[in-house]
Amino acid sequence: MLNRFNNQKGQSLIELLVAMTIFILVVSSIMFLTLDAQIANRQGAERTKASWLAGEGVEASLSIASRGWRYVIDGDHGLDNSMGYWDWQGSSNIFENIFTRRVTIEPVYRDVNGDIVETGGTLDFDTKKVTSKINWDFTTSRPSEVTIESLLINWRSIKWRQTTQAEFDLGTKDQTVTTLIDDGEIQLAQAITSEIFDWPFDVSGNYTYNPSDIEVASSQARLVNQGSAIGSTQNSGFDTDELPWVYNDWDQDVGEVNVTGRWNGNIGQTGGGIEIKVPRGRQDLVGGFFEQVFTITNSSPSFINADFSWMVSTFKDTPQLLEVYVFIDSTAGEPFIGSEIWSSGPLTGITNWASETIDVTSVLTTPGTYYFKIAVWVETDNNRAGAYQVRFDDVGVTWDTGSPSYVDTDPTIEPTASFVPADLVGWTDFQETATKNGGEIYYQLSDDDGTTWYYWDGGAWVVAGATDYNIASDVGSNISQFTTASGKIMFRAFLASDSTQLVILNNVRVVYEKTSISTYASVGTFESSNLNTGSGSSVFNYLDWTVDEPPATDVEFQFRTANSQNNLSSAIWVGPDGTSGSFYTIQGTTVEIDPGASGIRWLQYKAYLSSDGTATPVLRDVTLDYEP
């Protein structure tokens, strides 16, 4: 009996423990299910809130874009609508001390097919990626996030684009030009240089004239003296030799360098010439000279001229003195410094040919025998210097042995060929060098090798009759209006005298402008045509352009606006900071206007092109994005 009772008691305890365990498990399950439901409800509510805030961020971005594409600014943003409309404020927002919202605007790039790409591609100024992201901590160990992404499209704007030659030609260009490449583009104008061309009358065969009336000699075209015989020294051109010129040493002592003189058939201006050579030396006082004897028999010649051309062809090391002299002496032999009729002054280097005409009528006042001498003198110190070479050509004395008488029929002289400069832009001046002695020289111009001649009638260049002509100053004042269509020019000179006046023409010069095909203007501008936006409250978004910029070239822009087209021309050009000192240099930069402008209904842009002169930037198109 005792054992059965004990067994029953143990069984009851076990059953009780089992029952309690089941009860605890049931209660725990109910508690866990209740807690999970509460967590799920909270998590769902927070995620719903976060999703709503993220969606609001995207919608607010769309609202900002609708106000103007210029307000869609890249970067991280917070939002504010306290003014009744959405706008960016700060870099994020915090809600209920839990949620942080950050709206990010990013640029979009597209490939050649127009598809959006993550890397590479071309920037699309009219598309932005907007990312609205909400972050919060569900618990300290459980951060949460909701992100909504979308694209903003610039669909409300208008694009004012200029890209054709016709569109660019409506603008104003200064040192810029419109080209036909790529249907039209703007680039710097080629540099324009001023050039001169001379007709020097040094070669008679280059001119057409009547030798009975006009002679071409000693680099002059002059009336022929009909009433007297002209005398002159011999062999001024040194065409075949130097005779009767004779070379002599000048004050050359033993131990000094050996100065020499010689004739050479290739060293003259045209053919032969003579040369005096001084070798390298030191502590020398020495020279050399050529001389020719001539005789004047008339006691009162009307003129006596000494003509010569010279140049320094070799100059090595600077001496104490190197000088060229010309003498007309009554005795042969070494000349005397101080009695010269002309001197070059101290020479310091190689020179080009120079032609001189000296009137020596007052020097040779009596008949007699004289000696024409051309000389070179050199002085050196202890430092070795030289060698030096001086060349001469067209050297002679010419005189009139009787009473002068000249034709009074206005004989003419003209070049045998037109001057045809390369890359001609326009004629700018016409000049003469002449001795008229009370007479005059008149001119006509031709652009077709002398077939048709023109003169300035006071208002235009018209076909000339036989006595229709102008003086040189009138030609020069109006030559800019002479045609450049053929690219040619030729003159006809009329030497007018009353028969007592010796008229001499030494040189005719035309000044002209030409383009330099290898260089460009250093700066130039292009002012666009005027844009009427149609609204006084327009929103200007951005400026875009296509340009080729070789090294050392640049293109930048400014804008100006006004309430009327008439006011636009006096408005101020401004850059991206709204002042005249700034310039747009980055494509897609937001367009700003002068805060003091009278209005924004009318707009104009200005492009500034610059270069170091070796190349030019090429502006292919310009696009302004705006919303009226």
Secondary structure as GFF3:
##gff-version 3
##sequence-region A 1 628
A	DSSP	alpha_helix	2	67	.	.	.	ID=ss1
A	DSSP	three_ten_helix	69	71	.	.	.	ID=ss2
A	DSSP	beta_strand	75	77	.	.	.	ID=ss3
A	DSSP	beta_strand	79	80	.	.	.	ID=ss4
A	DSSP	beta_strand	87	88	.	.	.	ID=ss5
A	DSSP	beta_strand	93	95	.	.	.	ID=ss6
A	DSSP	beta_strand	99	110	.	.	.	ID=ss7
A	DSSP	beta_strand	116	117	.	.	.	ID=ss8
A	DSSP	beta_strand	122	139	.	.	.	ID=ss9
A	DSSP	beta_strand	142	153	.	.	.	ID=ss10
A	DSSP	beta_strand	158	162	.	.	.	ID=ss11
A	DSSP	alpha_helix	165	169	.	.	.	ID=ss12
A	DSSP	beta_strand	172	174	.	.	.	ID=ss13
A	DSSP	beta_strand	176	179	.	.	.	ID=ss14
A	DSSP	three_ten_helix	181	183	.	.	.	ID=ss15
A	DSSP	beta_strand	185	188	.	.	.	ID=ss16
A	DSSP	beta_strand	190	199	.	.	.	ID=ss17
A	DSSP	three_ten_helix	204	206	.	.	.	ID=ss18
A	DSSP	beta_strand	207	209	.	.	.	ID=ss19
A	DSSP	beta_strand	214	217	.	.	.	ID=ss20
A	DSSP	beta_strand	220	223	.	.	.	ID=ss21
A	DSSP	beta_strand	230	232	.	.	.	ID=ss22
A	DSSP	beta_strand	246	250	.	.	.	ID=ss23
A	DSSP	beta_strand	260	264	.	.	.	ID=ss24
A	DSSP	beta_strand	273	278	.	.	.	ID=ss25
A	DSSP	beta_strand	285	296	.	.	.	ID=ss26
A	DSSP	beta_strand	304	315	.	.	.	ID=ss27
A	DSSP	beta_strand	321	329	.	.	.	ID=ss28
A	DSSP	beta_strand	342	343	.	.	.	ID=ss29
A	DSSP	beta_strand	354	359	.	.	.	ID=ss30
A	DSSP	beta_strand	368	379	.	.	.	ID=ss31
A	DSSP	beta_strand	388	400	.	.	.	ID=ss32
A	DSSP	beta_strand	412	415	.	.	.	ID=ss33
A	DSSP	beta_strand	424	435	.	.	.	ID=ss34
A	DSSP	beta_strand	440	446	.	.	.	ID=ss35
A	DSSP	beta_strand	454	456	.	.	.	ID=ss36
A	DSSP	beta_strand	461	463	.	.	.	ID=ss37
A	DSSP	beta_strand	470	471	.	.	.	ID=ss38
A	DSSP	alpha_helix	472	478	.	.	.	ID=ss39
A	DSSP	three_ten_helix	479	481	.	.	.	ID=ss40
A	DSSP	beta_strand	490	496	.	.	.	ID=ss41
A	DSSP	beta_strand	504	520	.	.	.	ID=ss42
A	DSSP	beta_strand	523	527	.	.	.	ID=ss43
A	DSSP	beta_strand	531	532	.	.	.	ID=ss44
A	DSSP	beta_strand	539	548	.	.	.	ID=ss45
A	DSSP	beta_strand	553	562	.	.	.	ID=ss46
A	DSSP	alpha_helix	565	568	.	.	.	ID=ss47
A	DSSP	beta_strand	602	611	.	.	.	ID=ss48
A	DSSP	beta_strand	618	627	.	.	.	ID=ss49
###
